Each structure stands twice: as C-alpha cells, then as structure tokens.
Amino acid sequence: MPFSTNNTPRVAVIGGGPAGLMAAQTLAAGGARVDVYDAMPSVGRKFLLAGRGGMNITHAEPYEEFVTRYGKQGASLRPMLDAFGPDSVRAWVHGLGVDTFVGSSGRVFPTDMKAAPLLRAWLHRLRESGVAFHMRHRWTGWRGRDLLFATADGERSAPADAVILALGGASWARLGSDGAWVPLLRDRGVAVAPLQPANCGFDTGWSEHFSSRYAGHPLTTVAITSKGADGQTLRKQGQFVVTAGGVEGSLIYALSAALREQIAADGSALIHLDLLPDWSRERVADELDRPRGARSLSSHLQSRLGIKGVKSGLLRECLGAQAFADPAALAEAVKMLPLRLLRPRPIDEAISSAGGVRFDGLDALMLKAMPGVFAAGEMLDWEAPTGGYLLTACLASGRAAGAGALAWLAGAA
C-alpha cells in the first residue's frame, strides 16, 4: 500500500538532470506528489555546461534516420522515442516559451543558443505544479523501504511510494554523474553493463615534436574510414582536433563506439584519414606528379594540394621517410593515411557514457529485481552520438519512466 495519505502517491525522483526533471513533470501532471533529490547545489548542471557552446536540443533529420543513431539499443528506445521524439521535444520547448531554429547541420537549437533560459522556464513550471526540490542530498541506498540520503546535516531518510532513478552515467563526475549508484543496484540483484566512455577522445602516442607543435590544431574537412562493430567499413566526414596525446572532436565522437569496441577486441584501432575527401585519388596523384623544381616538398604540397600546417605535420608523423619521398605512396597517404588509436580517454573526460542498467532487467523501465523502482536517462544501457540524440533520449526515457510509475501506482492502489 502507498505510504502517502489522501490517496495522493508520493514519488521520489533521484537525479535532477533532463531525464529526472522530465519524469517529475510527467508524475506531477499525473497527480503525484513529487520530490526531486540531487547531490549537487542545483539541478541541471551538466545540461547547462553542455549548452555553453550552443544548446543542441534535438535533430531535424527524418525520424526513421534519427532512430538509427542509437545503434544496437535502438529497438529498446524506439517505443519511448515514438511517444516523445524530436518533434515532441521541439513542441515542449516551444511550450516553455522558447523558440527554436534548425541549423545548417540539421541540429535544433533555441533561438538564443542558450540553455539557462530554457532550464529556468522549466524549473518555474515544475515548481508551479508542486514539485519539491531537495538539493545537496546524495542518495546512499535504502533502509527497509525508506530512501537514505547523506546531507550536510547528517543522514536523512525519506519514504516514497515509487522511485525514479535518473542518476546519469559516469562522465563529468564533478557535475554529479559519477557512477556511484552501480554497486547500490548490483547489490540488489540489478544487472548493470560496465560503464564506458562514449563520445570521447582517444590516445595515439604522438611524438613530442608533433604534439608540442600541433596540439589544439583543428583538422577541417577530413574523412575517417574505420571498421564498424559489425565488421563493415565506416566512413564519415567532418572535423576533429589534435590533442597533446591524441585526437578528439565531433568526427571522432561519431565513431567512438565502434573504435572503443575495436580497441577492446584487438588492443588498438586502426583508422585511415582522408586529408582531401573532396579530391579523387587520381587528381591527388596528378598534382603530386607535377614538377616541383627547386621548391621543397612541403611547398609543393601546399602549392598543388593546399596541404599545410597540421595536415602536413600529420603526413610526416605517420609516414616513414621513404614513403614520404615516393610521390605514389604520398598520394595514397593523402587519401588513406593510417593512424593507430591506442585507448579511449578516461570516462570522466567523455561527453557521455555507455553501459548501465540492462534493458533485459527492466519492465516498462521498472527494475524487475525491485518493483516500484524505475530507471531513466543515461544510467540505462544505451549510447548515441552528439547532435541532440543524447538529450532527446534522456527526455523520452524520463517521460516513459514517469508514465510507468503512474501506471504501477494505479495498479498497486
């Protein structure tokens, strides 16, 4: 039977990120009394940080293409996305009084590109609907049916008729997503896939000369060919950045799941860079075959191909002297420059994380091992590239968890 009185169920939402806040919104709209608990001084901290470079809400590509971005977990997420997908996300944002636009890449942004006004409007709406917020409450488990929290005033317990866990993954621990929930659930018999970095950079082992000269330099208009998780060849075009010890950036993030799995299987991942993806091999070879006279090879590359700076440095870093002196080998390298990735960067540096509560241990997002406890957001076992896909699925799963809790409470009443 419910703990609460007056036939109003009381639901605890643990985690104040997008998934938790959307669960709270859904629960409050369904008539529940909602308490949101978060370990940080304020909610939505990762949401705000992610929006500093422009708040990417969702993506405007055709829906059937959109759902493929979730890879092998697309089938598990599909019902949630069908119920609250990209169009619903935009309509919800508009309902908060925030206009949106579609960028040239298909990404959807608030008109002012900022996350803070959206979060303020959302929190105002939630408080108006009766949602109570409890900050600096770090969830530490259960005592009987009560939830336990560590607070500045010592341990506190709180009853709840149902619980939504929306605790995030393990990236950006300083903002609250530290994966500390994993042993708490495993001890209760919940199956959790290991948390791993997603949308992350990779180490390469640059030479000191290359690293000191080119760290921080962007590589624009390049393509990467790599091996997918299914053994098929992947090719994506975009840009990334050279770091002191490796590579990171949007093009790398788009391939990070396959690269991470290849490293786990083989010990490293071999990718090939196309430094001139808009040029054919024949055109590159023809230009390099032209006489260079007294010019240096570096000047010849810049004059004939426009290759200079970090692209020129990459050729010298990855090729031996003999290949660099062979026009045919050099032309091939411009189009297929091999680069070996050694390891992903640590999970706390990643934009997001993979792994989490396994879908086969859930029933309508309720933990089969713990009736009345639901999970949502990044703590579920899925991943997606950047581009609005992460936020959309977090919102969709939060809504689904809230609806699932309401249905469960109705059945238990």
N, C-alpha and C positions, 0 to 999 in steps of 0.2 A: 504494500500500500504506500502511497505517496507520503513524504514527511510533512508536506505543506498543509496549511489549513484553508478553509473556504473554497476547497476544490480547485485551487489555483496551483498547478505544479511549479516547483522551483527547480530551475536548471542552472547548473554551473558550466560556464564556458571558460576553459583554461587556455589562455593564449589570446593576445589582443592584436594579432595580425589580420590580414584580409579575410582568411578563412574563418577565424573566430568571430570577427565582427559581423560577417555575413550570416553565420549561424545565429548570433544573437539577434540580428534583425529579423530573421525568419521565425525564431522562437517567440519574440515579443509580438510579432504580428499574429501569431497563433494563440496568443493569450497566456503564455507562460510568464512567470516571474524570472527574470534573467539576471545572473551575477557574472560579470566578466572579471577574471583574475589574471594578473600578469606580473611577472617578476621585475619588470622594468619600471622606471618612474612614470612612464606614459606609454600609451599604446601606439601601434603602427610605426615603430622606429625603423624597421627595415623597409617598410613601404615608403617612408619619407626619404631615406637615403637612396633607394633605387630610383626615386624621381628627381634627384638632383640634376641629372643630365637631360631631363625631359621625361615626364611621366607617361610611359608607354602602357596604355590601358589594355588594349587587345589588338587584334589584327583583322583587316577588312578583306582578306583573301576569301575565295569561295569556301563555303563551310566544309564541303567534302574534302578539300585540300587541307583546311585548317585542322581537322581531326586527325590527319595522318601525322601531325607533328609530335604526337605523343608516343610514337613507336609501338613497342610491344604491349604497352599498357593502354593503348587507345581504346580497345574493346571494353575495358573496365571503366574508363572515364566517359565513354560515349553517352550512356544514359544521363549522366549529370550535365554534360555539355549540350545534349539535345534539349534539356529542360532550361538551361541557363547558359547560352553560348554567347558568341561575340555580339550579336545584335541585342541580346538582353542586357549585356554589360553596358553597352552604349546607352540604351534606354534608361537603365538605372542611374548612370552618371548624369544624364540629362535631367532625370527626376530630382536630383540633388541640386539643380540649378547651375550645373557646369556644362558648358558647351564643348564639343569635341570636333576634331578635324582628322582627315586621313592624310598622312604624309605620302611622299613620293614612293616610299618602300611598301606602302600598304599598312604601315603601323598606325594605330589610332592614339591620339594624344588629346589632353584638354587644350582648349584654345590658348591658355596662358602657359602651357607646358609644365605646370607646377602641380605637385602632389598635395601640398599643405592645404590649399583652399578646399580641395575635394575631401580630405580627411576631416577638416573642421566641420564642413557641412554634414558629413556622415555622422560624426560623433554627436552633433547637435540633434540630429534626427533620432539617434538611438536614445539619448537621454530623455528626449521628449516622450519616447514610447515607454519609458520606465526602466530601461536597462541601467543597472548599478555597476560602477567600476571600482575595482579594488586593486590599487597599484602596490608595487613592492611586496607582492605575495608570491613567493616561489613555491610551487607545488612540490611536495616531497613524498606523496603517496596517500595511503588510506589508513585509518584506524577503524576497523569494522567497516561500516558503510560511510563513515564521515571522511571527507577530504581533509588532508593535512597541508598546512602552508607554513613556511618559515617567513617571519616578518621581523621588522625592526623591534617589535615589542615581544618577540618570542614566538613560540609555536602557536598556531591558531587552527582550530578545526571548524568545518562548516558542513552541514548536511545538504544533500541535493537529491531530488527525485530522479534526475538523469544528469549525465555529464557529457560535454563535448570537449574532446581533447584536440586542440589546434596549436600544437607546440612547435611547429616548424621542423626543419631538418637539423643540420649541424654546420651550416655556413654562417659566418658573421656572428660568432658567439658573443661578441661584445654588445650585440643588439638583442640578445636573448635566445637565439637559436643555437643551443649548444649540445643537443642530443642527450641531455641528462635524463630524459624520460625513458630511454631504451631499456636500461636494467629494471626500471619500475614495472614496465609492461611484461618484459620477459619473465620476471619472477612470478607473474600472474598467468603464465602459460600462453602469452600472445606471441605469435610468430612475427619476427621483425627481420627483414633483409638488411644486411650490413649497410650502414650509411657510407656513401662515397661522394667525392667531389663531382659536380656537374657544372656545365658552363664555366669551365676552368681553364687556366693556362697549363703549359707543360714545360718541363726542363729539357734542354738539348745538350748542354755541356759546351757552350761556345768557348772559343779561345779567349784569353784575356785581351788580346788585341782587338778582336771583333766586338767583344762585349763592351769594352771601355769606349769604343768609338761610336757604336750604333745603338746602345741600349736606349729605349724610348723613341726610336725612329719608327714611323708607320710604313707599312708596305701596302700601297694602294693599288687597286685594280690588279689583283693576282688571283690565281685559282689554285686549289689544292685537290689532288687526287689521292684517295686513300682506300683502304679496304673496309667495307662495312661489316657489321656484326654477322650478317648472313653470308659473308664471303663475296658479295657483289662489290663492284667498283663504285665508289662515290666520288663525285666531282662537284665542288661548289666554288663560286667566285665571290670575291668581296675584298675585305682588308683585315689586316691584323697588325700587331705591334711587336717589335723585338724588345725583349726584356733583358735584364742583366744576365739571366741564366737560361732564357728560353723564349717562348712565344705566348701571346695571349691576344684577345680581341674577338670581335664578332665572328669572323670566319673560323677561327679556332673553336670557339664555343659551339658553333653549329655542328661541328664534327666530334665534339668532346666525348660523347657517349661511346661511339664506335672506337675512337682512339684509346679511351680508357680500357675498354674490353680487350682490344688487341694487345695492349701492354700487359694486362693481367694474364692473357693466354700465352704470349710469346716473349715477354720480358722487355719488349720495346715495340714501338710502332714506326713504320717507315711511311712517310708521306712524300709526295712529289709536288714541287712548286712550279707553276707555270707563270713566269715573270711577265709574259706578254700574252695574256689569254685571248686578246682580240687579233693576234697575228697568227698566220699559219706557219707551220714548220718550214715550208718552202720559202716563204718570204724572209724569215729569220736567217735561213741558210744563205739565201741570195745576197742579203745585205752584208753578212759577215764575210762572204767571198769577195766582196769588192776590195780593190787595192787600198791599203791604208797609208802607203808612202812612209813618211817619216813620223807619222803620228804614233803615239803609244797605243797599246791595245785598249786601255781604259778610255782614251779619247775616241778611238774607233767605235767602241760600244756605245758611247754617249752620242756620237755623231750619227751613226747608222741606225741604232735601235732605241735611242733615248734612255739607255740603261746607265744609271749613275748612282752615286750615294750608296744607300743601304742595299739596293739590288746588286750593284757591282760588288759590294763587300760580301754579299752572300755567295756570289759565284766563286770568289776567291776562298771563302771559308769552307765551302763544301766540295770544291774540286781540287784535285791534285794539279801540280804544275804542268804535267804532261797533257792532261785533258784540257787545261786552260789554254795551252798553246796550239791545240788542234781545232781548226775552225769548225769541222763537222761535229766534234764532240762538244764544243762550246755551244753550237746551235741547238743540239739536243738538250743540253743542260738548261738553256734559257727556257725551253718548253717543259722539261721534266727534271728539275733539279732535286736530287734526293736529299732528304733531311730526316734524321732519325730522332724521334722523341723518346726520352728515357723514362719519364714518370710524370703523372699529373702533379700539379702543385697541391699543397696541403688543403684539406677540406675547408678550413676556416677562411681561406682566401677565395674560395669559389663563390660564384654568384648564387648558386643553389646546390642542393644535394640530391643524389639518387638514393634508392633504398628506402626502408621504412616499414610501416605496418603492411603486411602482405594482404592482398585483396582476397586470397582464399581463406583468410581468417576473419572475414567480415561478412555481415549480412545486412544489406542496406546501410553500410558504413557503421553498423554496430559490431563491436568486438564479440565474436562468438564465445570467447572464453569469459566475457564479462558483460552479461546482459545489462542494458541501460547505459553503457559507456560507448560513445561514438567517437570516431576519429575523422579528421578532415585536414585538408591543406597539404603542405609539403612533407608532413610526417607520414603520409601514405607512400607506398612504393611505386612512384612514377617519376618521370622527369620530362622536361621539354626544353627546347631552345629558348633564348631570349626573343623578344618580339611581341610581347603581350600574351603569349601562351601560358606562362607561369601564373600570372595574375588571374587570367580567366579561369583556369582550372582550380585555383585556390578558392575563388569566389563561388564557382559552381559546386565544389565539394562541400564548402561551408553551408551553402543553401540546402544541399541534399542531406547533410548531417542534421541540420536543424529540423527539416521536414521529417526525417527518420525518427528523431527523438520525440517529436509531437505525436507521430503515429504510434510509437511504442507506448508512450504515456497514456494515450487514449485507450489502448488495448489493456493496459495494466490497471486502469482506474476501476 
